[in-house]
């Protein structure tokens, strides 16, 4: 996932923007593993193999 994507992503549950980012693995191409968290509703969304999963569970 590219960092620039944070500029447009919003929480699908409450529509809050911006999301908080926690990176566990990154390379020169972008974020590989990590987590996006909404500070308003506290919903977390994993980033796996560079793909953010924004489907609420």
Steps between C-alpha positions, in 0.01 A plus 500: 500500500632844413504761777317743271192280529457628857401837352179354358411206727220541753345257745220307328312470831486863616657687204772656719815627327797461544572149623794424728776286350712238676773347282655162575673445163593748228728510197591757235173433315269560795340351808492119493351412839330708764171632625271796438290606799216748521554729800127578520338153507819301576445256211824343374573399141799277417748565222616165362743455211461870421119491480282682757189298592232762568211256532349539850473175695 
